[in-house]
């Protein structure tokens, strides 16, 4: 298990875009009905890099980051800024988590007719040094 959530929170709090569009912060798998916009994340998989001589020293962690909002244009801006901040982030340590890269994989958009909210899901692969 990795502490990738710590790295996500650190990167988004200190974003690269020069914008501060994040409503609060990214919460792990938390739904919020009282905020107009919010962001959650969920670890989808955590795969080790196999080695011949021992324990993996690098894990590939696939993470969904989901943005929710009432305004589609505002939500697009939020999702674009999150992608800009995370995709190809510089190698380094982010709140004690050492990353060897982050790569944007795919995205999907949806509209929830029950809540009246738009959703944009983005998937990233984080290469986490162990």
C-alpha positions in Angstrom: 0.0 0.0 0.0 1.3 3.5 -0.8 0.7 6.9 0.7 -0.2 8.3 -2.7 -3.0 10.4 -1.3 -0.5 12.4 0.7 1.4 13.2 -2.6 -1.9 14.1 -4.4 -2.9 16.5 -1.6 0.6 18.1 -1.6 0.7 18.6 -5.3 -2.8 20.0 -5.6 -2.2 22.4 -2.6 0.9 23.7 -4.3 -0.3 23.6 -7.9 1.7 24.3 -11.0 -1.0 26.2 -12.9 -0.9 29.4 -10.8 -4.6 29.0 -10.2 -6.3 28.1 -6.9 -9.5 26.5 -8.2 -9.6 23.6 -5.8 -12.6 23.7 -3.6 -11.2 22.6 -0.3 -8.9 19.7 -1.1 -9.1 16.2 -2.7 -10.7 13.8 -0.2 -10.4 10.0 -0.4 -13.7 8.5 -1.6 -15.7 11.2 0.2 -19.0 12.5 -1.2 -20.0 16.0 -0.2 -23.5 17.2 -0.7 -22.9 20.6 0.9 -20.2 21.9 -1.5 -20.9 23.2 -4.9 -17.7 21.8 -6.3 -15.4 19.1 -4.8 -12.8 16.6 -5.7 -12.3 13.0 -4.5 -9.8 10.3 -5.3 -9.7 6.6 -5.2 -6.8 4.1 -5.6 -7.9 1.6 -8.3 -4.8 -0.6 -8.3 -1.3 -0.9 -6.8 1.1 -3.0 -8.8 4.7 -3.7 -7.9 7.5 -3.7 -10.5 8.8 -7.2 -10.3 12.5 -7.8 -9.8 14.5 -10.9 -10.0 16.4 -10.5 -6.7 13.9 -9.1 -4.2 11.1 -6.9 -3.2 9.8 -4.3 -5.6 11.3 -0.9 -5.2 8.8 0.9 -7.4 5.0 0.6 -7.4 2.6 1.7 -10.2 -0.5 3.1 -8.5 -3.5 3.8 -10.6 -5.7 6.6 -9.2 -9.1 8.0 -10.2 -9.6 11.6 -9.4 -13.2 12.7 -9.7 -14.4 16.3 -9.8 -18.0 17.1 -9.1 -19.8 20.4 -9.8 -23.0 22.2 -10.7 -21.5 24.3 -13.5 -20.0 22.4 -16.4 -17.7 25.2 -17.6 -16.3 25.7 -14.0 -15.9 21.9 -13.7 -13.9 21.8 -17.0 -11.6 24.4 -15.7 -11.1 22.5 -12.4 -10.4 19.2 -14.2 -8.0 20.9 -16.7 -6.1 22.5 -13.8 -5.8 19.2 -11.9 -4.5 17.5 -15.0 -2.0 20.3 -15.6 -0.8 20.0 -12.0 -0.5 16.2 -11.9 0.5 15.0 -15.5 4.2 14.6 -15.8 4.9 16.1 -12.4 8.6 16.5 -11.6 10.3 13.6 -10.0 10.7 14.3 -6.3 9.3 13.9 -2.8 5.8 15.2 -2.0 4.9 15.1 1.7 7.2 12.2 2.3 6.1 10.3 -0.8 8.8 9.8 -3.4 7.5 9.9 -6.9 9.2 8.7 -10.0 6.6 10.2 -12.3 2.9 10.7 -12.9 1.1 10.0 -16.1 -2.4 11.0 -17.3 -4.1 7.9 -18.6 -7.7 8.7 -19.6 -10.8 10.7 -18.6 -14.6 10.3 -18.7 -17.5 12.8 -18.2 -20.9 12.1 -16.8 -24.0 13.9 -15.6 -25.9 12.6 -12.5 -29.6 13.2 -13.2 -30.5 12.6 -9.5 -28.1 15.1 -8.0 -28.0 17.5 -11.0 -24.2 17.5 -10.8 -21.6 17.0 -13.5 -18.7 14.6 -13.0 -15.3 14.4 -14.6 -13.2 11.4 -13.8 -9.5 11.4 -14.6 -7.2 8.4 -14.3 -3.5 8.8 -13.5 -0.6 6.3 -12.9 1.7 7.3 -10.1 5.1 5.7 -10.0 5.9 5.5 -6.3 9.3 4.6 -5.0 9.2 2.3 -2.0 
